[in-house]
């Protein structure tokens, strides 16, 4: 089910950074978030200023830990 939602979001223009990991997140003077992340495929580090619109954590007790951060430019 999650794959169908992601596919639909991508078709509507959402960009997923699937091979990236965050290096740092800092608040900038304008209230945005300066996100520095590393692409694990080409090992390049990039920065973008984004706005946080949602944080989601698991709702069921599982043996995995994750969070989903929805950010927009």
KEKE-3310 file (N, C-alpha, C; in steps of 0.2 Angstrom, whole numbers, plus 5000, padded with zeros to 4 digits):
npx = (5004:5010:5019:5010:5005:5017:5021:5010:5012:5024:5021:5014:5023:5031:5047:5057:5070:5078:5091:5098:5105:5102:5114:5115:5103:5098:5090:5086:5088:5076:5066:5065:5072:5088:5094:5106:5112:5118:5121:5121:5124:5132:5140:5140:5138:5124:5115:5099:5086:5072:5054:5047:5033:5026:5028:5030:5028:5030:5014:5011:5017:5033:5048:5056:5063:5059:5056:5046:5049:5041:5045:5045:5050)
npy = (4994:5006:5008:5011:5024:5031:5031:5037:5050:5053:5054:5066:5075:5075:5074:5061:5057:5044:5038:5045:5052:5061:5074:5086:5097:5113:5127:5141:5160:5164:5156:5144:5127:5122:5110:5098:5085:5068:5060:5043:5036:5043:5049:5063:5078:5089:5104:5111:5123:5120:5118:5112:5101:5090:5077:5060:5046:5028:5020:5008:4995:4990:4981:4990:5006:5022:5037:5048:5062:5076:5087:5103:5113)
npz = (5000:5004:4994:4983:4987:4987:4974:4968:4974:4968:4955:4955:4957:4969:4976:4981:4991:4991:4992:5001:5016:5031:5036:5043:5051:5052:5059:5049:5047:5042:5046:5039:5036:5035:5027:5026:5017:5012:4998:4995:4984:4975:4984:4986:4995:4999:5000:5005:5008:5017:5021:5036:5035:5040:5052:5054:5064:5068:5071:5076:5087:5083:5079:5073:5070:5065:5056:5047:5038:5031:5019:5011:4997)
capx = (5000:5014:5022:5005:5005:5023:5020:5005:5015:5030:5018:5011:5029:5035:5053:5059:5078:5079:5097:5101:5104:5103:5120:5113:5097:5098:5085:5089:5085:5069:5062:5066:5077:5094:5095:5112:5112:5123:5119:5125:5126:5138:5144:5140:5134:5121:5111:5093:5082:5065:5050:5044:5026:5023:5033:5026:5031:5026:5009:5011:5023:5036:5055:5060:5063:5059:5052:5046:5049:5039:5048:5044:5054)
capy = (5000:5012:5009:5015:5031:5035:5031:5043:5056:5055:5056:5072:5080:5074:5071:5057:5056:5037:5036:5050:5052:5068:5075:5091:5101:5119:5133:5148:5166:5165:5151:5137:5122:5121:5102:5095:5078:5065:5055:5037:5033:5047:5052:5070:5082:5094:5108:5114:5126:5117:5120:5106:5101:5085:5072:5054:5040:5022:5020:5001:4993:4986:4981:4995:5013:5026:5043:5051:5070:5079:5094:5106:5119)
capz = (5000:5004:4987:4979:4989:4985:4967:4966:4976:4963:4949:4956:4958:4975:4975:4987:4992:4993:4993:5005:5023:5033:5039:5048:5050:5056:5057:5046:5050:5039:5049:5036:5039:5031:5027:5023:5016:5008:4993:4996:4977:4972:4989:4986:5000:4996:5005:5003:5013:5016:5027:5038:5035:5044:5055:5056:5067:5068:5076:5079:5091:5079:5081:5069:5072:5059:5056:5040:5038:5025:5019:5005:4995)
cpx = (5004:5017:5017:5005:5011:5023:5016:5008:5020:5027:5015:5017:5033:5041:5056:5067:5079:5086:5101:5100:5106:5110:5119:5106:5097:5093:5089:5085:5078:5064:5062:5071:5082:5096:5101:5112:5117:5120:5123:5127:5132:5142:5145:5136:5131:5117:5105:5089:5075:5061:5047:5036:5022:5029:5028:5030:5027:5020:5008:5017:5027:5044:5059:5059:5064:5055:5052:5045:5047:5041:5046:5048:5051)
cpy = (5006:5014:5013:5022:5034:5036:5037:5050:5058:5057:5063:5077:5079:5071:5067:5056:5049:5035:5041:5050:5059:5069:5080:5094:5107:5124:5139:5154:5167:5160:5144:5133:5121:5114:5101:5088:5075:5060:5049:5034:5037:5050:5060:5073:5088:5098:5110:5117:5123:5120:5113:5106:5096:5080:5066:5049:5034:5022:5013:4999:4988:4986:4985:5002:5017:5032:5046:5059:5072:5086:5097:5112:5126)
cpz = (5000:4998:4982:4980:4987:4978:4964:4968:4971:4957:4949:4957:4964:4974:4981:4986:4995:4995:4997:5012:5026:5037:5045:5046:5055:5054:5054:5049:5047:5042:5045:5039:5033:5032:5023:5023:5012:5004:4993:4989:4975:4977:4989:4992:4997:5002:5002:5009:5012:5022:5029:5038:5039:5046:5057:5059:5067:5073:5079:5082:5086:5082:5077:5071:5066:5060:5049:5041:5031:5024:5012:5004:4996)
residu = (UNK:UNK:UNK:UNK:UNK:UNK:UNK:UNK:UNK:UNK:UNK:UNK:UNK:UNK:UNK:UNK:UNK:UNK:UNK:UNK:UNK:UNK:UNK:UNK:UNK:UNK:UNK:UNK:UNK:UNK:UNK:UNK:UNK:UNK:UNK:UNK:UNK:UNK:UNK:UNK:UNK:UNK:UNK:UNK:UNK:UNK:UNK:UNK:UNK:UNK:UNK:UNK:UNK:UNK:UNK:UNK:UNK:UNK:UNK:UNK:UNK:UNK:UNK:UNK:UNK:UNK:UNK:UNK:UNK:UNK:UNK:UNK:UNK)
# end
